[in-house]
Amino acid sequence: MEFINEKLINEESVIFMVFDGGDANGFVQLYPSFSSVSMKRAWVLSGLYVKLNGRAKGFGEELLRAAIAFVVETDAK
């Protein structure tokens, strides 16, 4: 957990979480990078996780949509 906290504090990672009834049920984590081919910032999807009891509820798709929206919002690859 300390590793993740350091990445967030130092703005070296972005994490989106999904909640179900107030309980954290999953997350997607992105790391910044740079695409020299397109000369644009890029985001690398490092992890996508949904708890077993939250699967087949669309949480993974929701997390991916949030990640894609963030990439578009930041004008990245």
ABEGO torsion letter per residue (X at the ends): XAAAAAAAAAGABBBBBBBBGGBBABBBBBBBBBBAAAGBBBBBBABBBBBAAABGAGAAAAAAAAAAAAAAAAGBX
